[in-house]
């Protein structure tokens, strides 16, 4: 098939393209590289600053349109798949729709339905917009709701969702927002990850019998003098929204209690490569507090054998059909919950009972089973083939 992937979030489209190409498909990725992350792409759609930058990008897109014809599938990373105003994207979408066989919309991040459903229907116990029945009032939550609800961006999202051939959701959270509204065109496909630090042949047996035996053997282990290295990335201006403020306070409290057993590694305002280098040397990563599931940053960490502390609710494992591996240290969106789970990890590290090593290896196996880019590409291929057969 000839496939065009438009836009980028956290390397999803670039990684998917790698898998689809290995499966024999012709794939073009056109994106801005996800801003400062600068992921690889075939066609650069990065926008330069200011109004002139918007004019230049619009001109470049219009010049590209004749090349964006006659694809079997065009997939959009988001309704706002270009750094242009929604009003500018409407005619571009219509052109793509008219001159290609199928259009797929990704539900991979912030959009109208994510905001609207979490505010109105509240299908989740907690999210970016609600905690229980209470709506969140932090500035970014309010800004995002104003940005998408009752605006041209929201109208664009609704138009594309109703018009496109299929909607792909990348997380459980997005699935429960879209599937009830578009049951015949919504498909859940996990995010793709391309690199694993260890091979499957090196992974241990994760059966209950194996873990029980390991637990018995660990009774004879000695105390570990190496601290648990805990990584936390701090996004300026988004700390409260993502729960980083709570996670950081909890980590600092546990470090105060156990200074010899917990080392805290922070990254704030550093280039992406530096961010990755700091994370790579750590044992565990604190991720989004209000998430049910690990997203791309957490999955990348898990693929390197780093334990994720964040979203690992039962619904996450259920949607994947995973009954054996549960390596994510799940926390509720409270300070007390984060402290409690961190305390447990630190105690396992100090006791050298094998739990930390097991969780690391289970994390790699979890990504291999459910997020390996070739496995995910096969799921997309199946969806695309189904769409082709209908046309």
C-alpha positions as a printed Julia matrix, in Angstrom:
391×3 Matrix{Float64}:
   0.0     0.0    0.0
   0.95    3.62  -0.47
   0.54    5.4    2.87
   0.89    9.05   3.94
   1.32    9.8    7.65
   0.65   13.47   8.4
   1.83   15.06  11.65
   3.8    13.74  14.63
   3.33   13.07  18.34
   6.21   11.61  20.33
   7.61    9.64  17.37
   4.41    7.62  16.81
   4.23    8.17  13.04
   7.96    7.85  12.41
   8.07    4.57  14.34
   4.92    3.27  12.64
   6.46    4.12   9.27
   9.5     1.97  10.09
   7.26   -1.0   10.81
   5.06   -0.53   7.76
   8.09   -0.22   5.49
   9.52   -3.47   6.82
   6.18   -5.05   5.96
   6.6    -3.94   2.36
   4.58   -0.73   2.19
   5.53    2.62   0.67
   5.27    5.2    3.46
   5.79    8.97   3.55
   5.95   10.88   6.83
   5.26   14.62   6.63
   5.48   16.51   9.92
   7.13   19.23  11.97
   9.07   16.58  13.92
   6.94   17.28  17.03
   8.5    20.71  17.54
  11.75   20.7   19.55
  11.91   16.9   19.64
  12.75   17.0   15.92
  11.84   13.42  15.05
  12.79   12.15  11.57
  10.4    12.77   8.67
  10.47   12.66   4.88
   8.86   16.07   4.41
   9.59   18.84   6.88
   6.53   20.88   7.87
   8.07   22.85  10.72
   6.74   26.38  11.06
   9.01   29.36  11.58
   7.98   31.97  14.16
   5.44   34.72  13.57
   2.77   35.45  11.01
   5.29   35.19   8.18
   6.11   31.68   9.34
   2.45   30.74   9.01
   2.25   32.19   5.51
   5.38   30.3    4.46
   4.08   27.02   5.89
   0.71   27.45   4.19
   2.48   28.06   0.89
   4.64   24.98   1.39
   1.62   22.82   2.17
  -0.28   24.01  -0.9
   2.79   23.27  -3.01
   2.88   19.75  -1.5
  -0.79   18.96  -2.1
  -0.31   17.6   -5.65
   2.2    15.13  -4.15
  -0.3    14.12  -1.48
  -2.69   12.49  -3.96
  -3.5     8.9   -4.88
  -2.55    7.34  -1.56
  -4.32    4.22  -0.37
  -4.36    5.63   3.17
  -3.78    9.09   4.62
  -3.48    9.08   8.42
  -3.69   12.27  10.49
  -1.93   12.42  13.85
  -4.65   14.78  15.17
  -7.38   16.98  13.68
  -4.84   19.8   13.99
  -2.26   17.92  11.95
  -0.56   21.1   10.75
   0.7    24.19  12.57
  -2.03   26.29  10.99
  -5.35   27.71  12.13
  -8.27   25.32  11.93
  -9.88   27.53   9.29
  -6.84   26.91   7.05
  -6.88   23.16   7.65
 -10.51   22.64   6.58
  -9.85   23.03   2.81
  -6.61   21.03   3.07
  -8.49   18.16   4.68
 -11.19   18.29   2.0
  -8.52   18.11  -0.69
  -6.92   15.08   0.96
 -10.3    13.43   1.32
 -11.2    14.02  -2.32
  -7.92   12.82  -3.83
  -7.09    9.75  -1.7
  -8.81    6.43  -1.07
  -9.06    6.42   2.73
  -8.49    8.87   5.57
  -7.78    7.75   9.14
  -7.83   10.16  12.09
  -5.62    9.51  15.09
  -6.97   10.04  18.61
  -3.57   10.24  20.27
  -3.71   13.36  22.39
  -5.51   16.58  23.18
  -8.6    17.17  21.05
 -12.27   18.13  21.26
 -13.64   14.72  22.21
 -11.01   14.12  24.9
 -11.84   17.47  26.51
 -15.61   17.37  25.99
 -16.2    13.81  27.17
 -14.02   14.16  30.28
 -15.88   17.33  31.2
 -19.43   16.28  30.33
 -19.73   12.48  30.5
 -16.72   11.79  32.76
 -16.05    8.17  31.7
 -12.85    8.1   33.78
 -12.39    8.31  37.54
  -9.73   10.94  36.93
  -8.22   12.63  33.88
  -6.7    15.87  32.61
 -10.08   17.51  33.2
 -11.74   15.83  36.16
 -11.11   14.07  39.44
 -14.28   12.16  40.23
 -17.25   14.44  39.69
 -15.16   17.57  40.26
 -13.76   19.45  37.29
 -10.14   20.51  37.5
  -9.53   24.24  37.6
  -5.79   24.48  37.03
  -4.91   26.99  34.29
  -3.88   24.51  31.58
  -7.04   22.39  31.98
  -9.16   25.52  31.64
  -7.08   26.7   28.69
  -7.38   23.39  26.84
 -11.15   23.25  27.34
 -11.5    26.82  26.02
  -9.18   25.94  23.14
 -11.24   23.0   21.87
 -14.85   23.41  22.98
 -16.98   25.84  20.96
 -14.07   26.85  18.72
 -13.01   26.3   15.08
 -10.59   23.63  16.31
 -13.46   21.76  17.94
 -15.57   22.1   14.8
 -12.72   20.75  12.69
 -12.34   17.76  15.02
 -16.05   16.98  14.86
 -16.15   17.35  11.08
 -13.17   15.03  10.49
 -14.38   12.46  13.04
 -17.74   12.2   11.3
 -16.29   12.29   7.78
 -13.2    10.06   7.94
 -13.12    6.32   7.27
 -11.69    5.27  10.64
 -10.52    6.59  14.0
  -7.55    4.97  15.75
  -7.17    5.45  19.49
  -3.76    4.96  21.08
  -4.68    4.73  24.76
  -7.54    3.28  26.82
  -8.51    6.82  27.84
  -9.11    7.94  24.26
 -10.92    4.72  23.42
 -13.6     5.27  26.08
 -14.15    8.81  24.8
 -14.47    7.93  21.1
 -15.86    4.39  20.91
 -19.33    5.12  22.35
 -19.78    7.97  19.87
 -18.28    6.24  16.82
 -18.68    2.5   17.5
 -18.44    1.47  13.85
 -15.24    3.31  13.0
 -13.17    3.4   16.22
 -10.28    0.94  16.61
  -7.79    0.73  19.48
  -4.18    0.09  18.43
  -1.32    0.47  20.95
   1.5     2.93  20.35
   4.58    1.53  18.54
   8.04    1.37  20.1
  11.04    0.45  17.96
  13.94   -0.26  20.31
  14.36   -2.77  23.15
  17.45   -2.78  25.35
  17.45   -6.56  25.76
  16.33   -9.39  23.51
  13.41  -11.65  24.35
  15.77  -14.61  24.65
  17.41  -12.89  27.63
  14.15  -12.33  29.47
  13.19  -14.43  32.43
  10.19  -16.64  32.93
   7.41  -14.42  34.32
   5.11  -17.25  35.4
   3.75  -17.25  38.98
   5.79  -20.41  39.7
   9.01  -18.72  38.61
   8.29  -15.63  40.67
   7.51  -17.73  43.75
  10.82  -19.56  43.4
  12.64  -16.25  43.01
  10.96  -14.95  46.16
  12.16  -18.0   48.14
  15.71  -17.64  46.82
  15.77  -13.92  47.64
  15.36  -14.63  51.34
  19.1   -15.31  51.43
  20.11  -12.05  49.7
  22.08   -9.29  51.38
  21.26   -5.6   51.74
  21.87   -3.42  48.7
  24.07   -0.37  49.21
  23.2     1.17  45.83
  20.38    3.75  45.92
  17.37    3.56  43.64
  17.88    6.2   40.95
  14.53    7.88  40.31
  14.02   10.16  37.3
  11.44   12.91  36.98
  11.05   15.26  34.02
   9.61   18.66  34.85
   7.76   20.53  32.12
   7.74   24.23  32.88
   4.19   25.53  33.16
   2.62   22.05  33.01
   3.74   20.65  36.36
   0.39   21.01  38.12
  -1.57   19.86  35.08
   0.38   16.59  34.72
   0.7    16.04  38.47
   4.47   16.47  38.43
   4.22   18.86  41.36
   2.64   16.16  43.54
   5.03   13.46  42.35
   8.07   15.65  42.99
   6.96   16.53  46.53
   6.33   12.84  47.26
   9.73   11.85  45.89
  11.5    14.52  47.92
   9.73   13.32  51.07
  10.75    9.7   50.5
  14.29   10.82  49.73
  14.32   12.75  53.02
  13.27    9.59  54.85
  15.75    7.33  53.03
  18.62    9.48  51.73
  20.92    6.47  51.42
  18.45    4.43  49.36
  16.91    6.96  46.95
  18.67    9.28  44.5
  16.46   11.79  42.71
  17.43   12.83  39.16
  15.58   15.86  37.75
  15.41   17.21  34.2
  13.89   20.62  33.57
  14.27   22.72  30.47
  17.01   20.54  28.94
  17.32   19.47  25.27
  15.61   16.2   24.38
  18.89   14.3   23.91
  20.08   15.4   27.34
  16.71   14.46  28.82
  17.11   10.95  27.37
  20.67   10.58  28.64
  19.66   11.46  32.18
  16.74    9.06  32.07
  18.79    6.18  30.62
  20.97    5.96  33.72
  18.02    5.59  36.1
  16.13    2.67  37.61
  12.67    4.21  37.66
  10.7     7.02  36.02
   7.84    9.07  37.46
   5.31    9.74  34.7
   1.91   11.41  34.37
  -0.09   11.22  37.6
  -3.55   11.52  36.04
  -3.1     8.79  33.43
  -4.58    5.29  33.38
  -1.95    4.06  30.94
   1.7     4.53  29.93
   2.08    6.83  26.93
   5.1     7.15  24.64
   7.55    8.63  27.15
   6.78    5.89  29.66
   6.83    3.14  27.02
  10.23    4.28  25.78
  11.52    4.1   29.35
  10.03    0.63  29.83
  11.66   -0.58  26.62
  15.0     0.34  28.23
  14.23   -1.62  31.38
  13.23    1.41  33.44
  10.35    0.96  35.92
   7.46    3.36  35.38
   5.6     4.9   38.31
   2.35    6.34  36.98
  -0.67    5.08  35.1
  -1.15    1.32  35.28
  -4.82    0.87  36.07
  -6.55   -2.52  35.53
  -8.31   -1.08  32.46
  -4.92   -0.64  30.79
  -4.13   -4.34  31.07
  -7.68   -5.37  30.18
  -7.73   -3.54  26.86
  -4.47   -5.27  25.92
  -5.7    -8.66  27.09
  -2.7    -8.9   29.43
  -3.31  -11.32  32.29
   0.29  -12.02  33.35
   2.49   -8.93  33.3
   1.69   -5.9   35.42
   5.05   -4.14  35.73
   3.8    -0.54  36.03
   3.78    0.82  39.58
   0.26    2.22  39.55
  -0.48    5.27  41.68
  -3.7     7.11  42.43
  -3.67   10.89  41.87
  -2.79   11.71  45.48
   0.38   12.61  47.34
  -0.21    9.77  49.84
  -0.47    7.13  47.11
   2.78    8.21  45.46
   4.63    8.22  48.79
   3.29    4.76  49.64
   4.36    3.19  46.33
   7.77    4.88  46.38
   8.36    3.61  49.89
   7.71    0.06  48.68
  10.17    0.4   45.81
  12.87    1.84  48.05
  12.39   -1.01  50.5
  12.73   -3.57  47.69
  15.89   -1.83  46.49
  17.39   -1.77  49.98
  16.54   -5.43  50.61
  17.93   -6.52  47.23
  15.1    -9.04  47.05
  15.03   -9.18  43.24
  11.79   -7.22  42.83
  13.44   -4.23  41.14
  15.26   -6.42  38.63
  12.1    -8.41  37.93
  10.02   -5.27  37.32
  12.68   -3.95  34.94
  12.67   -7.12  32.9
   8.89   -7.37  32.95
   8.74   -3.81  31.65
  10.79   -4.78  28.61
   8.67   -7.86  28.0
   5.47   -5.79  28.32
   6.65   -3.47  25.55
   7.79   -6.38  23.4
   4.41   -8.11  23.68
   2.14   -5.15  23.09
   4.08   -2.26  21.57
   6.77   -3.72  19.32
   6.67   -1.65  16.17
   6.33   -4.64  13.83
   3.42   -6.06  15.85
   1.71   -2.67  15.89
   2.37   -2.15  12.17
   0.63   -5.47  11.48
  -2.45   -4.22  13.33
  -2.49   -1.03  11.27
  -1.99   -3.06   8.1
  -5.05   -5.15   8.98
  -7.14   -2.02   9.55
  -5.97   -0.44   6.31
  -6.75   -3.61   4.35
 -10.25   -3.68   5.82
 -10.78   -0.08   4.74
  -9.48   -0.87   1.24
 -11.92   -3.74   0.9
 -14.84   -1.44   1.67
 -13.9     1.08  -1.02
